[in-house]
């Protein structure tokens, strides 16, 4: 969970260390998780560790977006704005 907090060049080696520790314990569910993280986030043509890393970035969460979404929902006076034309009227 903390890999994105590392500099991009440290993510791969840190994940490798975690995998080695995991292999000593032999938990199949964790092995599956490690394979998923590796193939989806670390060794992938679309994503690289640099896109995963939030190291030294000012905004590390989506709280800004969540706040905007909550305010928009409050304006709409309902829990969910699903119809596009309602959204257009609210933001214009």
Secondary structure, DSSP 8 states (H G I E B T S, - for coil): --GGGS-HHHHHHHHHHHHHHHHHHT-HHHHHHHHHHIIIIIS-SS--HHHH--TT-S--SSHHHHHHHHHHHHHHTSS----HHHHHHHH-
